[in-house]
Amino acid sequence: MIIAATSDIHLPNNYQEFVMAVDRMRKKPDLFLVAGDVVDRGEANEYDKFYNIIFGKFSCPIFSCFGNGEFHQMQEDLRKNYRDIKFLDDSSAAVMVGSKTVGIFGTTGSLDSPTPWQSANIPNIEGVYRGRVLETDSALSTMEADFKILLMHYAPTYKTLEGENPRYFQNMGSSAYESVILSRRPSLVIHGHSHRGTKQAWLETVPVFNVSFPLNREIVIIDTDQLKPGLSRFV
């Protein structure tokens, strides 16, 4: 299975670079996954640009979670206006790819320490973040699929934040997801948010990809047949 993935385009920023990255794609993906922050800071009208860029380029199913740039008040309009994109907000979906069932759970994710703005403006944000970890655990534990994907915006491990200032790791992701991932063993984890982190890491046998566009400067292509943990990657 070929998966194309991206996040953090922050339109109208990076517009031309993203157009060229899509044009450079040569592999035809079976799934296109978007890990949030397509637009910058609530710029809902900019989502048209993203849709127009990918329209006709991707004939596969498209799934997205919301990033912190897709403000809560714009999310329902995104669902209504872009029905070709399946938005997953602490929810799951399943799709057939060939003879295999692929299950996807999408969430914005959590921060170990909310930002000052979040603490001041979002009631009970700490509880919201704790709740998302529990919802993710529950969803993965009951998911019935041949291939299970966790799609989220914030980083679920500090391993893919290496390259960022360690002082801010707690404001960019939550290591609480590590125990969930190690317990539930999804086949693949995809996230964004980190613009200067690490492109890929492993939590034991589980591959974690940071698909942030500012970091990768390309649409990330993942061939699931080539995913091998540890020493088996070199065999």
Rosetta blueprint (number, residue, H / E / L):
1 M L
2 I E
3 I E
4 A E
5 A E
6 T E
7 S E
8 D L
9 I L
10 H L
11 L E
12 P L
13 N L
14 N L
15 Y H
16 Q H
17 E H
18 F H
19 V H
20 M H
21 A H
22 V H
23 D H
24 R H
25 M L
26 R L
27 K L
28 K L
29 P L
30 D L
31 L E
32 F E
33 L E
34 V E
35 A L
36 G L
37 D L
38 V L
39 V E
40 D L
41 R L
42 G L
43 E L
44 A H
45 N H
46 E H
47 Y H
48 D H
49 K H
50 F H
51 Y H
52 N H
53 I H
54 I H
55 F L
56 G L
57 K L
58 F L
59 S L
60 C L
61 P L
62 I E
63 F E
64 S E
65 C L
66 F L
67 G L
68 N L
69 G L
70 E L
71 F L
72 H H
73 Q H
74 M H
75 Q H
76 E H
77 D H
78 L H
79 R H
80 K H
81 N H
82 Y L
83 R L
84 D L
85 I E
86 K E
87 F E
88 L L
89 D L
90 D L
91 S E
92 S E
93 A E
94 A E
95 V E
96 M E
97 V E
98 G L
99 S L
100 K E
101 T E
102 V E
103 G E
104 I E
105 F E
106 G E
107 T E
108 T L
109 G L
110 S L
111 L L
112 D L
113 S L
114 P L
115 T L
116 P H
117 W H
118 Q H
119 S H
120 A H
121 N H
122 I L
123 P L
124 N L
125 I H
126 E H
127 G H
128 V H
129 Y H
130 R H
131 G H
132 R H
133 V H
134 L H
135 E H
136 T H
137 D H
138 S H
139 A H
140 L H
141 S H
142 T H
143 M L
144 E L
145 A L
146 D L
147 F E
148 K E
149 I E
150 L E
151 L E
152 M E
153 H L
154 Y L
155 A E
156 P L
157 T L
158 Y H
159 K H
160 T H
161 L H
162 E L
163 G L
164 E L
165 N L
166 P H
167 R H
168 Y H
169 F H
170 Q H
171 N H
172 M L
173 G E
174 S L
175 S L
176 A H
177 Y H
178 E H
179 S H
180 V H
181 I H
182 L H
183 S H
184 R H
185 R L
186 P L
187 S L
188 L E
189 V E
190 I E
191 H E
192 G L
193 H L
194 S L
195 H L
196 R L
197 G L
198 T L
199 K L
200 Q E
201 A E
202 W E
203 L E
204 E L
205 T L
206 V E
207 P E
208 V E
209 F E
210 N E
211 V L
212 S E
213 F H
214 P H
215 L H
216 N H
217 R L
218 E L
219 I L
220 V E
221 I E
222 I E
223 D E
224 T H
225 D H
226 Q H
227 L L
228 K L
229 P L
230 G H
231 L H
232 S H
233 R H
234 F H
235 V L
